[in-house]
Amino acid sequence: MTAKGKKDVNPFDFLYGSVAFGLVQALGPLGKVFGSKKWKPGEKLEILFVAYSGARNTGAEVRVGECIKQINQILGEDQIEVNVLTLDKEETEEYYRGYKFNAVQFSSVFFSDVYKQVKANHLIVLVEGSCWKENFASALLLYFLYAAGLASKMDKPCFSYAVDAGNMNDFNNWLSKELSKDMTKIITRTKDAAEKLQEIGLPGAVTRVDTAWTQCAEPSEYARKVLMDKGWDGKKKLVGLAMQNYFWWPIVPDLAKYVKKITTGDKDLEKYNYKLVYFYDYSDKDKETYEEWAAMLTRVMDEITEKYDVQPVIIGMEALDKESCLDVQNRMKNKAIVTVCQDFIGDEMASILRELNVLITTRYHAMVLSMPGKIPFVGLSRDERIRGVMRETGLFDQYYLDYKEDNLEQKIKDRADKILSDPAEHERIRQVIDDNLPYYFAQMGMLGLDIRDLVKHEFPQFCLPASDENDVMNLIPHCPDFLVQRVKDKYLELKRSEGR
């Protein structure tokens, strides 16, 4: 998060937030009286996923997909309807082909659409990982808060599906507290997120894990064919870079830029216009910083490629990453393969990531999706997500780097060298990852149990499908064969520790 995103309250964001807060107070009670759907025994339970879907962000899409699969599994797909809010209905339907859900288009000016959908559903669920966070855009935070606030005013159960929280400005902290305080249950994906929410007056969050852990992958043969079609000889080790341009963010409202864009047709402004009055906060200084960043990572990948005779693979996890991935590819002296999320869905991206020998990642979900393949990685981060998992696994001290660290280029090279030059170290990291995987899959089972318990409490006449809740395989969408028994044991351990 940039300092400006953390310290200042943009006047337009303040206005937008104030409008949202006022609408919750006015429309919530009105919706409760006029047209709010109430569940009746024998009816399907209508569940609204308040999601960031349709933007082809691998992490966001995979998270939602696993939530769809899990909630259908644990509540019974013949007894529920999962309705997913999306910015692009066709894109979402293509991404989740074969999943049982309904895609519901909503406008980026979301007030009316979200109000209608909260009224029309029985259970409201916040499913985006970057939920109580402002480093991408305050408007995205407001979208989730608005839904949660309306749900509470309409007396509808609402919970967060293992999400994150980060540093926010004082106004957004206040909005978060006021519009989230009556939620039925807050479930975070990290302990840090739960502690952050407690700091702003939202205590009692339950900590689980990110829902992307259970994403299955296409077979290895799939990834090998993709990479060989792109130029890999099938023999060289694959070293991946999950690339992004940190310096686009946040997205901020700018009325002056908007007026200039529509009156002059300025092409630069058009390029950096996200939607309506929102623009990527990409100053000339940010562009200079990106140039240094991209050049540095290019040098890192070139040196690794030449020193170890490996095949470099540059991976774009979000649609916006494609430009920076191609940029680094074009800068490199050695031919790199580029794979971007516009061309692959979740199980395909997971397969490609798990074919690597080493991953250097700026993307949290590249790390998560690679880890069931036991791929050693170096984490480059600007927020709590990669940092949190690396602390949990015990890899933080040796392989975590903040993207603003001094002498970053040499530190990345040193860590990559350590993994690539020492087979014993490579295997040690694989074993560390392997040792930690049962926890993440077992916690996904605990998350399924949380949701079943919530539905039992809030809808006591709802007929939950019979299920042995002591068997974690009944509660998670997928588990690799090599993990099954250890995940079962870890789940029972966690369940006993919580007295359940």
Residue pairs with C-beta under 8 A, 6 or more apart in sequence:
1 134
1 135
1 166
1 167
1 250
1 382
1 383
2 135
2 249
2 250
2 281
4 281
5 134
5 135
5 249
5 250
5 252
5 281
6 134
6 135
6 167
6 168
6 169
7 169
8 169
9 169
9 170
9 171
9 172
10 138
10 252
10 253
12 252
12 253
12 254
12 255
12 277
13 138
13 139
13 142
13 171
13 252
13 253
14 171
16 138
16 139
16 142
16 253
17 138
17 142
17 171
17 172
17 175
19 111
20 111
20 142
20 145
20 146
20 149
20 175
21 149
21 175
21 178
21 179
23 111
23 115
23 146
24 146
24 149
24 150
24 153
24 179
25 153
27 115
27 150
27 153
28 149
28 150
28 152
28 153
28 154
29 153
31 115
31 118
31 119
31 150
31 153
31 154
32 153
32 154
32 155
35 119
36 119
36 154
36 156
37 46
37 119
37 120
37 121
37 122
38 122
39 45
39 46
39 122
39 459
39 462
41 461
41 462
44 79
44 80
44 81
45 75
45 79
45 80
45 81
45 122
45 123
45 455
45 459
45 462
46 80
46 81
46 83
46 120
46 121
46 122
46 123
47 71
47 80
47 81
47 82
47 83
47 121
47 122
47 123
47 125
48 83
48 85
48 117
48 118
48 120
48 121
48 123
48 124
48 125
48 147
49 64
49 67
49 68
49 82
49 83
49 84
49 85
49 101
49 125
49 127
49 161
50 85
50 114
50 124
50 125
50 126
50 127
50 128
50 143
50 144
50 147
51 60
51 64
51 84
51 85
51 86
51 127
51 128
52 60
52 87
52 128
52 130
52 140
53 60
53 61
53 64
53 84
53 85
53 86
53 87
53 88
53 92
53 95
53 103
54 86
54 87
54 88
54 89
54 91
54 92
54 103
55 87
55 88
55 91
55 318
55 319
56 91
56 95
56 318
56 319
56 341
56 342
57 317
57 318
57 319
57 341
58 317
58 318
58 341
58 346
58 349
58 365
58 366
58 369
59 129
59 212
59 317
59 318
59 363
59 364
59 365
59 368
60 128
60 129
61 92
61 95
61 96
61 345
61 346
62 212
62 215
62 346
62 349
62 350
62 365
62 369
63 127
63 128
63 129
63 210
63 211
63 212
63 365
64 84
64 96
64 127
64 128
65 95
65 96
65 99
65 215
65 346
66 211
66 212
66 213
66 214
66 215
66 477
67 125
67 127
67 161
67 211
68 82
68 84
68 96
68 99
68 100
68 101
69 99
69 214
69 477
69 478
70 211
70 214
70 444
70 447
70 448
70 451
70 475
70 476
70 477
71 80
71 82
71 125
71 451
72 80
72 82
72 100
72 101
73 448
73 474
73 475
73 476
73 477
74 448
74 451
74 452
74 465
74 467
74 474
74 475
75 451
75 452
75 455
75 464
75 465
76 463
76 464
76 465
77 100
79 462
79 463
79 465
81 102
82 100
82 101
82 102
83 101
83 102
83 104
83 117
83 120
83 121
84 92
84 96
84 101
84 102
84 103
84 104
85 104
85 106
85 113
85 114
85 117
86 92
86 103
86 104
86 105
86 106
87 105
87 106
87 108
88 105
89 103
89 104
89 105
92 103
93 103
95 345
95 346
96 103
104 113
104 117
105 113
106 113
106 114
106 117
107 113
108 139
108 275
108 276
108 278
109 276
110 143
110 146
111 146
114 143
114 146
114 147
114 150
115 150
118 124
118 147
118 150
118 151
118 154
118 156
119 154
121 156
122 156
122 157
122 459
123 156
123 157
123 158
123 455
123 458
123 459
124 147
124 148
124 150
124 151
124 156
124 157
124 158
125 158
125 159
125 160
125 161
126 144
126 147
126 148
126 158
126 159
126 160
126 161
126 163
127 160
127 161
127 163
127 211
128 140
128 144
128 163
129 162
129 163
129 164
129 189
129 210
129 364
129 385
130 136
130 140
130 163
130 164
130 166
131 141
131 144
131 160
131 163
131 164
131 165
132 141
132 144
132 163
132 164
132 165
132 166
132 168
132 176
132 180
132 193
132 196
132 197
133 141
133 164
133 165
133 166
133 168
133 383
134 141
134 166
134 167
134 168
134 169
134 172
134 250
135 166
135 167
135 249
135 250
135 382
135 383
136 249
136 250
136 251
137 250
137 251
137 252
137 274
137 278
138 172
138 250
138 252
139 251
139 253
139 278
140 251
141 168
141 172
141 175
141 176
142 175
145 175
145 176
145 179
145 180
146 179
147 158
148 158
148 179
148 180
148 183
149 178
149 179
149 180
151 157
151 158
151 183
152 158
152 179
152 181
152 182
152 183
157 184
157 454
157 458
157 459
158 183
158 184
159 183
159 184
159 185
159 186
159 187
159 451
159 454
160 183
160 185
160 186
160 187
160 188
161 187
161 211
161 447
162 187
162 188
162 189
162 208
162 209
162 210
162 211
162 447
163 187
163 188
163 189
163 193
164 188
164 189
164 190
164 193
164 384
164 385
165 188
165 193
165 194
165 196
165 197
166 193
166 196
166 383
166 384
167 196
168 176
168 200
173 200
176 197
176 200
176 202
177 200
177 201
177 202
180 186
180 202
181 201
181 202
184 454
184 458
185 206
185 450
185 454
186 194
186 197
186 202
186 204
186 205
186 206
187 205
187 206
187 207
187 208
187 447
187 450
188 194
188 197
188 205
188 206
188 207
188 208
189 207
189 208
189 209
189 210
189 211
190 207
190 384
190 385
190 388
190 389
191 207
191 388
192 384
192 388
193 205
193 207
193 384
194 205
194 206
194 207
197 203
197 205
198 204
198 205
206 450
208 443
208 444
208 446
208 447
208 450
209 439
209 440
209 443
209 444
209 447
210 364
210 365
210 368
210 440
211 444
211 447
212 365
212 368
212 369
213 368
213 371
213 372
213 440
213 441
213 444
214 441
214 444
214 476
214 477
214 478
214 479
215 346
215 347
215 350
215 369
215 478
216 347
216 350
216 477
216 478
217 223
217 347
217 350
217 351
217 353
217 354
217 369
217 372
217 373
218 347
218 348
218 350
218 351
219 351
220 351
220 354
220 355
222 348
222 351
223 348
223 351
223 352
223 354
223 355
224 232
224 234
224 355
226 339
226 344
226 348
226 351
226 352
227 238
227 311
227 313
227 337
227 339
227 352
227 355
228 234
230 337
230 338
230 339
231 311
231 335
231 337
232 238
232 311
232 337
233 311
236 309
236 310
236 311
237 308
237 310
237 311
237 357
237 358
237 420
238 310
238 311
238 313
238 355
238 356
238 357
239 301
239 304
239 305
239 308
239 310
239 311
239 312
239 313
239 356
239 357
239 358
239 359
239 360
239 416
239 420
240 312
240 313
240 314
240 315
240 353
240 356
240 358
240 359
240 360
240 361
240 366
240 370
241 297
241 300
241 301
241 312
241 313
241 314
241 315
241 328
241 359
241 360
241 361
242 315
242 316
242 317
242 359
242 360
242 361
242 362
242 363
242 366
242 367
243 297
243 314
243 315
243 316
243 321
243 324
243 325
243 328
243 362
244 316
244 317
244 318
244 320
244 321
244 324
244 362
244 363
245 290
245 293
245 294
245 320
245 321
245 323
245 324
246 290
246 293
246 362
246 382
246 403
247 282
247 286
247 287
247 289
247 290
247 293
248 280
248 281
248 282
248 286
248 320
249 280
249 281
250 281
251 274
251 278
251 279
251 280
251 281
252 278
252 279
252 281
253 277
253 278
253 279
254 277
254 278
254 279
255 277
257 269
257 273
257 277
257 279
258 273
258 276
258 277
258 279
260 266
260 269
261 269
261 270
261 273
269 279
272 279
272 280
272 282
273 279
273 280
274 280
290 324
293 403
294 324
294 327
294 328
294 331
295 331
296 408
296 409
297 328
297 412
298 328
298 331
298 332
299 409
300 360
300 409
300 412
300 413
300 416
301 312
301 314
301 328
301 332
301 334
301 336
302 332
302 333
302 334
303 413
304 310
304 312
304 413
304 416
304 420
305 311
305 312
305 332
305 334
305 336
306 334
307 417
307 420
308 420
308 421
310 357
310 420
311 337
312 332
312 334
312 336
312 337
313 336
313 337
313 338
313 339
313 352
313 356
314 325
314 328
314 329
314 336
314 337
314 338
314 339
315 325
315 338
315 339
315 340
315 349
315 352
315 353
315 363
315 366
316 322
316 324
316 325
316 338
316 339
316 340
316 341
316 342
317 341
317 349
317 363
317 365
317 366
318 341
318 363
319 340
319 341
319 342
321 340
321 341
321 363
322 340
322 341
322 342
325 338
325 340
326 338
328 336
329 336
329 338
339 349
339 352
341 349
344 352
346 369
349 369
350 369
350 370
350 372
350 373
353 359
353 366
353 369
353 370
353 373
353 375
354 369
354 370
354 372
354 373
354 375
355 373
356 370
356 373
356 375
357 375
357 376
357 420
357 426
358 375
358 376
358 377
358 378
358 416
358 419
358 420
358 426
359 366
359 367
359 370
359 375
359 376
359 377
359 378
360 377
360 378
360 380
360 412
360 416
361 367
361 370
361 377
361 378
361 379
361 380
361 386
362 380
362 381
362 403
364 381
364 385
364 386
364 389
367 377
367 379
367 386
367 389
368 389
370 377
371 377
371 433
371 436
371 437
371 440
372 437
372 480
372 483
374 430
374 433
374 434
374 437
375 430
375 433
376 399
376 419
376 426
376 429
376 430
376 433
377 399
378 399
378 401
378 412
378 415
378 416
378 419
379 386
379 387
379 390
379 395
379 399
379 400
379 401
380 386
380 401
380 402
380 403
380 408
380 412
381 387
381 400
381 401
381 402
381 403
382 402
382 403
382 404
386 400
387 396
387 400
390 396
390 399
390 400
392 436
392 439
393 432
393 433
393 436
394 432
394 436
395 429
395 432
398 415
398 418
399 415
399 429
401 408
401 411
401 412
401 415
405 411
418 425
419 425
419 426
419 429
420 426
437 483
437 486
437 487
438 483
438 486
438 487
438 489
438 490
439 490
441 472
441 476
441 479
441 483
441 487
441 490
441 491
442 472
442 487
442 490
442 491
442 493
442 494
443 494
444 475
444 476
445 472
445 475
445 476
445 487
445 491
445 494
446 491
446 494
446 495
446 498
447 475
448 475
448 476
449 469
449 475
449 495
449 500
452 464
452 467
452 469
452 475
455 462
455 464
456 462
456 464
467 474
467 475
468 474
469 475
470 492
470 495
471 488
472 479
472 487
472 488
472 491
472 492
473 479
473 484
473 488
476 487
479 487
